[in-house]
Amino acid sequence: MTIKLLLLNGPNLNMLGTREPEIYGAETLEELINSIRDYANGKEIELRDYQSNIEGELVTAIQESRHWADGILINPGAYTHYSIAIRDAISSIDIPVVELHISNVHAREEFRHKSVLSAVCLGVIAGFGRNSYFAAVDALERHLRS
């Protein structure tokens, strides 16, 4: 059975490769997504991706995914800490969502320690650099296949 996943990336993730490479790495978002897509394809997972700096566009993508996706992987960026709109969108759908972060948000500034999304997500993966994405794919796949 092919699993269908939506990979969402929030604000500033389009700047991967140039934005604070000491924290986020030198790989661009396009390069990262191509690697994740290749990995997912090998696991019989169809991966669609979307990035936006606009909160409402992410909300719409979450809402629309309920018609086709089995699950969502989301790196919400700064929206992690204050987007009630994204939280409500996640709560309004009946598919599992995994929150993920490249950096260990708990080892950074205090304001990054709080997520308003975590409580409505299946789980959270953070701090493993680009590997956070692959771990999120694996975790969600295992959940969906069990």
N, C-alpha and C positions, 0 to 999 in steps of 0.2 A: 504494500500500500504506500503510495506517495503521500508524504506529509507536505502541507502547504503552509509556509511561514512568511510573515511580514517582518522585515527588519527596519525599524524606524530609528533615525538619528536626528537629534534635536539641534538646537542652535550652536553655532560655531564649530560643529563637527566637520563641516565642509572645509574647515581650515586645517585639518589634520595634515601633518607633514611640514607645516610652517608655524603653527601655533604652539609655542612652548614645547619643542621637541624633547626636552629633557623630562617632561611629564608624559606627553602623549605619543612620543616616537616620531620617526621621520617618514613613515609610510603615509601616503595620501589616503583619503577616504575611498577613492575609486580603487586603489590598489588593494586596500583592506577588503572591500566588498567583493572584488574579484576572487580573492583567496577564500573568503567565506563561502561564496557561491560554489566554487570548485569543491570545497570540502562538503558542503551540503548535498550537492549533486551525487557525490559518491555514497551518500547515505540515503538515497531516494527521497530527498527533500527538495521541493521546489521553493526557491527563495526569491521573494520580491523585496525590493528595497526602496526606501523613500527618505529623503533628508529635507528638513525645512528649518528655517530660523523663525518661522511664524507659528505661534501656538495653535491658532485656529486650524491651520492646515494639518497639523499633527492630530488634532481632535477629529477632523473629518476622515483622515486616513484610518484611524482606529475604528471609527463608526462603520466605515465602508468595508473594513476587513471582515466584519462579522458575516458577510455574505459569501466569503470564499476561503478564508484562512482557518487553519486548525489552531494556530497560536501566533503570538507576537513576541518579538524580541525588541526591547526599546532601550536605547541610550538617550535619555531625555535631556542630557546636558544640564544647564542651569535650571530648567523647568522642574527638575527633580525636587527642588527645595521650596517651590511655591505655587505650582500650577494645579489649582483645584479643578480647573477645566479638564486637564488631562486625566487627573484622578477620576473625575466623574465619568469621562468617556470610557476609561478602563472598567469602571464599575458597571457600566451600562451594557457591556457585552458579555457573552457567555463562553468566551474562549480564554485559555490561560495566557498570561503575560509574564515575561521574565524581564526584570529591570537589570540593566548592566552598565558598568562603568569601567573605563580604561584604568583610571587611577584608583587608589585606595582612598575613597572620600573621607574615611574616618581618620586618616593620617594627615589630613590637610586642614585648611581653615575651619574654624568651628561652625560657620554657617553651612558648610557642606556636609556636616554630620547628620542633618535632619532631612529625611525624604518624606514628602507627603504622599508619595506613590507606593512605597513598599508594602503598606498594609493591604492594598488591593491587588498586589501582584502575587504570583505563585512563589517567586523567590527572587533573590538579588545576588548577582555575581559582580565583584568589584576587586580591583587592585592587581590584576594579572596582565596589564597592558593589553595588547591586541588579542591575547589568548582568552580574555574575558568573553569575547564574542564566540569563540569556538566552544568554550565551556558552557555558554548559554545555549548554543545549538544542541550540544550533547544532553544537557539537563532537560530541555524542553522536549527533545525527541524521546528520551527515556520515559518521561511523564506521559506523553501522548501514545506511545506504543504499549504502555503497561495496562 
